[in-house]
Amino acid sequence: MALDVLSMAYPPLLVFAAAVLVLVLPRIAGFAVGALSLAAVLAVSLVAPEGQHLAGTFLGFEVVPFYVDDFSRMVGLGLGFLGVCSVIYAYSSEASKTLVAFALVYVASSIGAAFAGDWLVLLFMWELMAVTSTLVVWHYGGEAVRAGFRYALFHGTGGVLVMMAVAVHYIQAGTFVYDAGGIADGVPALLAVLGMGVNVAFIGVHTWLPDTYPRPHIAASVFLSVYTTKTSAFVLYRAFPVGSESDLSIYVAYMGGLMAVYGATFALLQHDMRALLSYHIQAQLGYIVAAIGIGSNLAVAGAMSHLFNNILFKSLLFMAVGVVIYRTGKEDLYDLGGLWREMPLTAVGFGLGALSITAIPGFNGYVSKGMIFDAADPGYYGQPEYQALYWLLWLGAIGTLLSFIKLGYYVFFHGESDLEVADAKPGQTVAMLGLGGACLLFGVWWQGLADLAPTIHGSDFAFAYSGGEGHLHPYSPSHLETAGILTGVAAVVFVVVRKPLSKLDLGDPAMVVYPATYSVSRWTMLAVTETYAAVDRAVVGAVTRCYWIGNNPVLAVDAAAGRLPNWLVDVDERQPTDGGRPSTIHLRTGIGTTVLLLTLLLTVLLWLLV
């Protein structure tokens, strides 16, 4: 009976409620409730049977707020487990109650988007995710405020494009409910790719990632590093599922390959540790996007598996780097070194994440990235048009290995540490080792990951290697050989480029978007406002003079004849105003908390309407 009730619970609503309780309960009790709400999401994802659990109408439209299939189940498991670890980490990292309340509403909106069964509910959760993630950034203050404003502009623009895509899709399809074909082809598909491309960091609209994620509280960076990007990659799959046969698929696939190379390249050039990790969000999303674009069963299984694994190891890496920043106060990796002696637990946590993201055998990233390589390789399952994509993914993998060799070397191993610092706090250690243990578990027990992965069930994937054929197996000689070659090449290249690399400080050329946008916006605003002011002065002056002439016809004739002094003809009778009495209303709540409370109220009202 208890399982039946749990399986019907709406996961986002549980987390919304926990967000409110975090604000009113004592700190430890509130954080405990937040962690338990996300544990409940994990449990619901496990036990909820497949199908539509909440279906009805909203304003005359058919909606499905809670839809469970193999895809949403896998994403829900990852987001729920990470949420528990992130709340524990935030508590131990001295995050405020307000920050965690914002973060929980953000997490709830992300989970709501993952479990949505129609485009209308998805759109609501998508916009809520943009608003609440902006509040998570803003809460820290300082440089995070301007970065958060730029972040909001990007995601607001992307949200408008997605909204337009959904509207045109409804006109063509006549329903908002998901179907096997994904988003309607043509204009809706193009708008969806552009809008979702902002959230998954397509090249050119990716700058919000390295601009924003290094600036807020370290606990905020952990939440931000996963929920927006991974949920959006999943929604991109909803738009272009297996069998959709969209004309845009090949372009999406190659954009993913370019993202893998671009993100890894600029990660390699970073000095700021969180900026390096942010570029690797783009790089790893590139593998997922490429696999979604390929669109075969194996590619999609690899995409969803890599998405699930990214939830684990990317947040783990942000946690480990966050502990280093928390203990040392330093963001630049070249200011550190030899910390493995001072911070062995943090070094272990970082090592588990680094070995996972670089696809070293024995760790989860190795299994999922191997699926994507196989899906893109024309020699195995891929198609000839993806030959170049396959080599782009190779380059991205080498760049990833180089980046994390560099990060681990300069932070933990290079030289002797002159800092006497403590290791991670107990909560930080529990969170890191929990995620690291999961990374190791799904690398060794790869069958468990394969069982979770959608589209693999019932399929017979074969791969070729010297000596015969077999079923899909990540530890085949061919896969191990590929991993060995990649690792060896990266290690040799790092030895060669280490010294010159430390002297490079090249900026991302795409960052020109910020000063360019500022200049264009500033001069456009000045042109509009000054033009308006000139027209206003001319019109008001003309009307005032006409009014004066109508009331003083005799003086007007004399003035025209030049028989009156200028001071008597001054018709500007406008008087400055004092704006009335000062307001006696005093706001007792900050803008962030106000937005949070209004968001919760609006969500409850919409829920009641549904």
N, C-alpha and C positions, 0 to 999 in steps of 0.2 A: 504493500500500500504506500509506504513511504517513497519507494522508488517511483511509483506511478505519479505521485504528486510532484516529486522532484523533476521528473521528465517533462512535465507540463509547465514548469516554472519558466518565466521569460527572463533569460540571463541579463539583459541590460538593465531591467527594472531592479534586480537584486543589487547591482552595483550602484545605480542611482541612489537607492535608499541608503546604502552604506556611505555614500559621499555626504549625505546630509548628517548622518550620525557622527561622522568624523568631526564635523564642526562643533557638535554640541556635547559630545562625550569627553571624558578625560583622555589625554593623548594616547596612552597605552591601550585603553579600551577601544577608542575609535579606530586606531590602526589595526587592532585585532579583528574588529568587525569588517574592516576593508579587506583584510587578507582572507577572512572566512567567506566573504561574498564572492571572491574570485575563485576560491576553492569550490564553491557551489557551482560556478560556471564550468569549471573543470569536470565536476561530477555530472552536470546536466549534459555536457558534450559527450560523455561516455555512455550514459544510459538512455538518452532520448531516442526513441525509435525514428526511423527515417520517415519523412513526409511533412505535410503542412500542419503545424500545431496551432497556429493562430491565423485564421483566415477570415476575412469579413469585408465590409465596405467602409470607405471613408469619403465623405462628400460625393457619394455616388460612384466612386471608383473601387474596383476590386483590389484588395491589398492582402499581402501575406507577410506580416511582420516577423514571423518566426518560422523558418524553413530549415529542416535538417536533412542533409545528404552527406555523402562521404567527404565532400569538399569542405563544407561548413563545419563538420564534426572535427576534421583534422586541424583547421585553423582555430576553432574554439578551444581545443585541447592545448594548443601552443599558447594562445593569448591568456587563457586561464592560469596555466602553470607559471608563465612569466609574471602575471599580475601578482600572484602570491609572493614570489621571490622579490619583486620590485617594491612592494609595500614593506616587507621585512628590511630590505636594504635602505629604504627611505627613512624608516624609524631609526635605524642605527646610524644613519648619516645626518641626523638632526634636521630633517626636513620639517617644515612647519605643518600644522594641521590644515591651514588654508591651501597650501601647495598640494597636499595629498588629496584634499577634497576636489580641487580642480582636476588633478590627474585622474581620479576615479571616474568623474563625469566624462572625461576624455576617453578613458578606457571603455566605459559603458557605450559610448557612441560608436567606437571602433567595433566592439562586439556586436552591436546592433546592426552595423553595416555588413558584418560577416554573415550574420544569420538572416538577413533580409531576403525575402523571396520575391520581391518585386522592385521595380525601379523607383517608385514613388517613396516607399519607406527608405530605400537606399539613399535617395537624394536628401531626405531629411537628416538621416544619420551622417551623411557625408558633410553637410554644412555644419552640423553640430560638432563634428570632429574638428573642423577647421577653426571654429570659434573657441572651443575649449582648449585646444592645443595652443592657440595664441595666448590664452590666459596663463597657461602653464609657463610659457616663455616669459611673459610680462611680469609675472609675480616676483622674479628675482631683482627687477629694477636695473639701474645702471645701463650698460651697453645693451642689455637684453631688451630694453624697451624699443629702441630704434630697430634692432634686428627683428623683434616681434612684429613691428609695424610692416616691415618689408615682407616678412613671412605671410602676414595676413593678406597683403596685396596679391601675392602669388596665388595663394590658395583661394582667395575670393574670385580671382580671374578664372582659375581652373574650375571652380564650382559653377560659375555662370555657364561655361562651355558644356559641362556635364548636364546642367539643367536644360540647356537648349537641345542637347542630344536626346534627352529623355522625352522632351516635348515633341520633337519631330518623330521619334520612335513611336510614340502613342498615336500620332496622326496616321502613320503607316500601318502599325500592327493592330491598333484598336484596343490594346490592353497594356497595362504596366507590368503584369505578372511575367516572370522569367519564363522563357521557353528554351528548347534545345538549340535554337539558332542564335541565341544571344541577342545583341543589339541589332536593329535593322540595318541592312547594308546601305551604302551610299552616304548621304549627308549625316545621319545619326552616327554611323560608325566613325566617320572622320572627326566629328565634334567630340565624340567619346574618347578617341585616341588622344586628341589635343588636350582635353580637360584632364583626363586621367594621367596623361603624360607629365603634367605638373607634379602630381603627387608621387609618381614613381620616378621622378628626377630624370626625364629625358634630357639629353645634352642641349644646353641653351636655356632650359628652364629649371636647372638643377641648383642654381647658386644659393637658393634659400637653405640648402642642406649644410654646407660648410660655413655659411654666414650665421646660422641660427644655433645649431646644436652645441657649439663650443661655449656658448655664453651663459646659459642659465645655471641653476643649482645642479650639482652632479647627479642627484636623484632624479631631477626633471629630465636630464639628458638620457637617462636609462629608459624612462617611459617614452620619450619622444623618438628614441632610436628605432623603435619597432612599430608602434601601433598605426601611425599614419601610412608609412610606406608599405608595410606588409599587407595591411588591409586593402590598400589601393591596388597592389599587385593582384590580390585575389579577385577584386572587383573587375580588374582588367580581364581576368580569365572569364568571369561571368559574361562580359561583353563579347569575348571571342573564344567560346568553348570549343571542345573537340567537335569537328564536323561543321563548324560555322562557314568555312570556305570563304572568308572575307577577302576581298581584293587587297586589303591593307596588311594581311598577315605577313607577307615577306618583308615589308618595310618595318613592321614591328619587330620581327626577328633580327634584322640587321641593326636596328636601333639598339636592341639589347646587346649585340656583340660590340658595338661601338661604345656603349656605356661601360661595359666590362673593361675595355682598354683605357678609356678616358678617365674613369674613376680611379683605377689602379695607378695610372701614370701620375695624376696630381696628388694622390695619397702619398706616393713615394717622395714627392717634393716638399711635403709639409714639415714644419717644425712643431706646430701645435698638435698635441696628441689627440684631442677630440676632433680637430679638423681632419686629421688623417683617417680616423675611424668614420667620419661623416662621408668622406669621399668613397670609402669602401662600402658604405651603404649603397651608393650609386652603382659601384662595380658589381656587387652581389645581386642587386636588383637586375642588372644587365643579364645575368644568367637566367633569372626567372622570366624576364620579358622575352628573351630570345627563345626559350622553350615554349612559352605561350604562343609566340608567333609561328614556330614550327608546327605546333598543333597536333602532332601524332599522339597516340596513347602513351608511348614511352616518354615523349617530351613533356607531356602534361603531368605524368607521374613524377618525373624529375623536377618539374617546376614547383609542384605542391610540396614535394619532399624537401627541396632546397628552401622554400619559403618557411616551412616548419622548422628546419634546422637553423635558418637565419634568426628566427625568433629567439632561439636558445643562445647561439654563440655570439651574435652581435650585441645583445644586452649584456652578456657576460663580459665582453671586452670593455664596454662602457663602464661597467661596474669596477673592473680591475683598474682601469685608468683613473676612474673617479676616486678610488681609494688613494692612489698615488698623489693626486691633486689635493685631496682632503688632508693627507698627512704632511706633504711637503710644501704645499702652496705654490707649486711650480707647474706651468702648463707646457713649457718648451722641453721637448725630449732631450735636446742637447745640453740642458742644464742639469741633467740627472746622470745616473750611472751607478752600477754596483749595488743596486737596491735589493738584490735577491738575498743578501745576508741580513738586511734590516727587516725585510718584508717577505719572508718565504711563502706565507700563505697567499699573499697577493700575487706573487710570482707564479705559484702553482695555478691559481685561477686564470691569470693571463695566459699561461702556457696551454691550458686546456682549450681556451677560446681560440688562441692563435693556431694550434694544431688542427682545430676543427675547420676554421675558415679557410685555411690553406690546403685543405683536402689531403691531409696526411693519413695513410691507412690506419685503421683502428678508431677513427673518429667520424662523426656523422656527416660532416661536409664531404668527406671522401665518397660516401655512398651516393648521395644525391647529385653531386657534381659529376660523378661517373655516368649516371643516367643521362644527364644533359649532353655530355660529350658523345655518348653513344648515339643519342637521337640526332645530333648534328653531323655525325661522321658519315659521309656517303659510303665508306667502306663497310659500315655495319647496317644501320637502319635509315640513315639520312638520305636526302635527295640531292642530286647534283648541284642544284641552285644554292645549296647551303655549304658548299666547299669552303668559300671564303669566310663564312661565319664560323666554321669549325676552327680555323686558324686564328680568328679574332679571339675566340674563347681561350685558346692556348696562350696567346699573349696576355690576356687578362689574368690567367692563372699564374703565369710567371711574375707579373707585376704584383699580384697579391702576396706571393711568397717573399719577394724582395721587400715589400713594405713591412711585413711583420717580422722578418729577420732584422730589419733596421730598427723597428720600434722596440722589440725585445732586447736587442743588443745594447742600444744606447740607454735604455731605462734601467735594465736589471743587471747587465753583465759588463758593460764597458767601464774599465777603470775601477777605482775605489770610491765608495760613497763617503762624502764628508758630512753627511746628514745623520744625526741620531734621531730616528723617527720610530714610532710604534707601528706595528703591523695592523691589519684590518681589525675592526671591532667585531664582536661575536656575530651580530646580525648581518654585517657585510660578508663575513666568512661563510655563514650558512647559505646566504643567497648565492654567492659565487660558486660554492662547491655543489650546491643543488643543481644549478644550471650546468656546471662542468661535468657533473656525474651523468646528467641526461645526454650531454654531447658524447661522452664515452660509451654510454649504454647503447645508443642507437648506431654507434660505429661498430661495436662488437656484435650486438644482437641486431644485425641489419634486417633480419626477417621481420622483426617487430615494426620497423619503419616501412618496409615493403607492404606489410599487411594494412598499415594505416593509409598508404598512398592510394588515392583514387585512380581508376582506370587500369590498374595492374591486375585486379582480380579477374580471373578467368582468361587471361591473355597468355599467350605463349611467346615470350621474347627469347630469341636465340642470338648469341654473339659468336663471332669467329675468332679463333686464336690459333697459333701454331700448334698443331697436334690434334685438332678436332673441334667439335662444337659442343655446346652445352646450353643449359637454361641460364637465364639472367642470374649472374653471380658477381658481386662487386670485387671479390678477391680472386678473380681469374688471372692467369698470367699476363694477359694483355692489359688489364686494368692496373695491376701492380707495376708493370713495366712503364706505363704512361706516367704514373705517380712518381716513380723513381727518376725518370728522365726530367720531368718538370722540377723536382726538388734539386736534382744535381745541377741543372742549368742555372737555377736561381741562386744557389749557393756560390757557384763560380762567379757569376755576374756580380754578386754583392761584394765579393773580395776585390774585384777589379774596380767597381764604381764607388766603393764606400767613402774614400777620401774626397774625391770631387763632388760626390753627392752631398756631403755635409756642408759644402760651400755654396751650393745652389740655393737660391731663394726666389724662384720664379712664381709669379702670380697666375691665377687662372684667367685666361683672356676673357672668359664669359662674364667675369666680375665687372667688366665695363658697363654692364647693364645698369648698375646702380648709379654711378655718376651721370651716365647718359640719360637715364630716366629722370634723375633729379633736375638736370639742366633743361631737358625738354619740358618737364612739368612746370618748372619755375618760370621759364620764359613764356610758355603757353598761358600760364595763369596771369602773369603780368600783362601780356598782350590783351587777354580777355578783360581783366579788371580795369586796365587803363582805358581801353576802348569804351567800356561801359561808363566809366567815370566821365570821360569826355562827352559822350552822348548825354549823360545825365545832366552835366553842367549846362550844355547847350539848350536842352529842352526845358530845364527848370528856369534858366535865365530868360528864355523866350516867353514862357508862360508868365513869369513874374512881371516882366516888362509890359506884356499885354494887359495883365491885371491892373498894373499901375496906371497905364495909359487910359484904361476904361474908367478908372476912378478919378483921374486928374487930366481931363482932356485939354483944359486951358493951359495948364503947366506944360503939358506935352508939346503943344504948339509953340509956346515960348521957348522951351528947351530946344526944339528943332530949329528955331530961328536964332539960337545962340544967345538969348537974352537972360538966361538964368545961370547962376554959378553951378559948378559940377557937384558940390556937396549937397545941393538941394535936389539934384536929380538922382541921387543914389537910391536905387529901388530894392536893394538887397535887405529885406526886413526879417530874414530868418534869424532866429535866436537859438543859441545852443541850449540843449536840454541837459538836466542833471540825472536823467534816467529814473526818476522817481525815488521813493524811499528804499534804502537797502533791504534786502530780503531778511526776514526773520526766521526762515526755515533753515535748519542745520542738518546736513546729511551726516548720519551716524555710521554709514557703511561705505567701504571703499568700492570703487567701480567694479573691480574684479568679483567681489563677493556679491554685489548687486546683480551682475550679469549671470553669475552662477545660480542665484536664487530664482531669477526670472526664467532662466533656461529650464530649471527643474519644474517650475510652475507650468510653463508652456508644455513640457513633455507630459506631465500628468494630465493636463486638459486634453491634449491630443489622444492620449491613451484612453481616456474616458469616452471621447467621441468615437474611437474605433470600437 
